[in-house]
Amino acid sequence: MTQGGSSVAEVRALLAALVATKPQGRVAECGTAVGEGATAIVGALAPGATFVTVEPDPERFAIARRALAGTRAEVLNGSWQQLLPARAPFDLIFLDGGVSDDTVDLAIDLLAPGGILVKDDLTPGIPVEGDPVREALLRTPRLIGAELLARADMAVIIATRRA
Ligand SMILES: C[S@@+](CC[C@H](N)C(=O)[O-])C[C@H]1O[C@@H](n2cnc3c(N)ncnc32)[C@H](O)[C@@H]1O
């Protein structure tokens, strides 16, 4: 799993397509890094939608804030676990930093009913059972999820919170 790298182009295209389904949506990204995923999201944001992205690393945060200056992205420095609950609920969350089986439940708490959660950076071909993050996303009754290949070497999970 990447720690500070940017999302791949296929995932950014997927995010843009999903963001466009939420014209009044509240969109959040956990882990801005240098803002490449956020740039794709903000480019697909409808006029009625909002977007907040959170990054704890001060250098990456500074780069992202510059890259996203003048856009409608709200770029925050800190951890999403601390900063996003006050801004919830969200209609779409890109869960791309600070993810563990322990934090998935909090991310689901932050979703509105019908809200979508996207998790990338998964190694393809790993069974759900025995993989804590996959189990947390795909075996919870709170979500209806699917794992897809974004490209040959990367799987993503897209999961919707039950209404
Ligand atoms: C894979 S990178 C994010 C890439 C970015 N989303 C993109 O699409 O270009 C993961 C980022 O998550 C950040 N991160 C780690 N723990 C975090 C937390 N608790 N809250 C928010 N971000 C976190 C890391 O510092 C790192 O920059």
The ligand as an SDF file (V2000), in Angstrom:
LIG
                    3D

 27 29  0  0  0  0  0  0  0  0999 V2000
   -1.8930    7.2800   -1.0630 C   0  0  0  0  0  0  0  0  0  0  0  0
   -1.6220    8.8580   -0.4000 S   0  0  0  0  0  0  0  0  0  0  0  0
   -3.0020    9.7990   -0.9430 C   0  0  0  0  0  0  0  0  0  0  0  0
   -3.0640   10.0530   -2.4200 C   0  0  0  0  0  0  0  0  0  0  0  0
   -4.1470   11.0160   -2.8490 C   0  0  0  0  0  0  0  0  0  0  0  0
   -5.4370   10.6820   -2.2930 N   0  0  0  0  0  0  0  0  0  0  0  0
   -4.2910   11.0760   -4.3490 C   0  0  0  0  0  0  0  0  0  0  0  0
   -5.3040   10.5860   -4.8700 O   0  0  0  0  0  0  0  0  0  0  0  0
   -3.3840   11.5870   -5.0210 O   0  0  0  0  0  0  0  0  0  0  0  0
   -2.0270    8.6300    1.3030 C   0  0  0  0  0  0  0  0  0  0  0  0
   -1.9290    9.8930    2.1380 C   0  0  0  0  0  0  0  0  0  0  0  0
   -2.6870    9.6950    3.3300 O   0  0  0  0  0  0  0  0  0  0  0  0
   -2.0820   10.4490    4.3250 C   0  0  0  0  0  0  0  0  0  0  0  0
   -2.5850   10.0100    5.6460 N   0  0  0  0  0  0  0  0  0  0  0  0
   -2.0560    9.0800    6.4940 C   0  0  0  0  0  0  0  0  0  0  0  0
   -2.8040    9.0090    7.6090 N   0  0  0  0  0  0  0  0  0  0  0  0
   -3.8270    9.8990    7.4620 C   0  0  0  0  0  0  0  0  0  0  0  0
   -4.9130   10.3130    8.2830 C   0  0  0  0  0  0  0  0  0  0  0  0
   -5.1170    9.7560    9.4850 N   0  0  0  0  0  0  0  0  0  0  0  0
   -5.7340   11.2830    7.8310 N   0  0  0  0  0  0  0  0  0  0  0  0
   -5.5490   11.8380    6.6000 C   0  0  0  0  0  0  0  0  0  0  0  0
   -4.5370   11.4760    5.7820 N   0  0  0  0  0  0  0  0  0  0  0  0
   -3.6800   10.5230    6.2080 C   0  0  0  0  0  0  0  0  0  0  0  0
   -0.5980   10.2190    4.1140 C   0  0  0  0  0  0  0  0  0  0  0  0
    0.1790   11.2270    4.7440 O   0  0  0  0  0  0  0  0  0  0  0  0
   -0.5050   10.2380    2.5950 C   0  0  0  0  0  0  0  0  0  0  0  0
   -0.1370   11.5060    2.0970 O   0  0  0  0  0  0  0  0  0  0  0  0
  1  2  1  0
  2  3  1  0
  2 10  1  0
  3  4  1  0
  4  5  1  0
  5  6  1  0
  5  7  1  0
  7  8  2  0
  7  9  1  0
 10 11  1  0
 11 12  1  0
 11 26  1  0
 12 13  1  0
 13 14  1  0
 13 24  1  0
 14 15  1  0
 14 23  1  0
 15 16  2  0
 16 17  1  0
 17 18  1  0
 17 23  2  0
 18 19  1  0
 18 20  2  0
 20 21  1  0
 21 22  2  0
 22 23  1  0
 24 25  1  0
 24 26  1  0
 26 27  1  0
M  CHG  2   2   1   9  -1
M  END
$$$$
